[in-house]
Amino acid sequence: MPMSNKTTGNPLVSYPVIVLAASGDVDAINAVLKYYEGYIAALSTRQLLDESGNPHLCVDEALRRRLETKLITKILTFNVA
């Protein structure tokens, strides 16, 4: 069973992957994290100023890890009917 739906053109994570992830399957959890990788990076992007006052965009790694941890927590507590 493929873990990535991007090859099939389906924009959503498949139900079997969600079920596996909710049951604690590491590969399925990693597939969900990979699926949301860009979104998490966008949410954790911050504008910082250098010593000259020039703005630079960069990913706040601490925030990115916190968002990933929160997603993993929600995956593991997700109730699959």
Stockholm file with secondary structure:
# STOCKHOLM 1.0

chainA/1-81         MPMSNKTTGNPLVSYPVIVLAASGDVDAINAVLKYYEGYIAALSTRQLLDESGNPHLCVDEALRRRLETKLITKILTFNVA
#=GR chainA/1-81 SS CCSCSTTTTCSSCCHHHHHHHHTTCHHHHHHHHHHTHHHHHHHTEEEEECTTSCEEEEECHHHHHHHHHHHHHHHHHCCCC
#=GC SS_cons        CCSCSTTTTCSSCCHHHHHHHHTTCHHHHHHHHHHTHHHHHHHTEEEEECTTSCEEEEECHHHHHHHHHHHHHHHHHCCCC
//
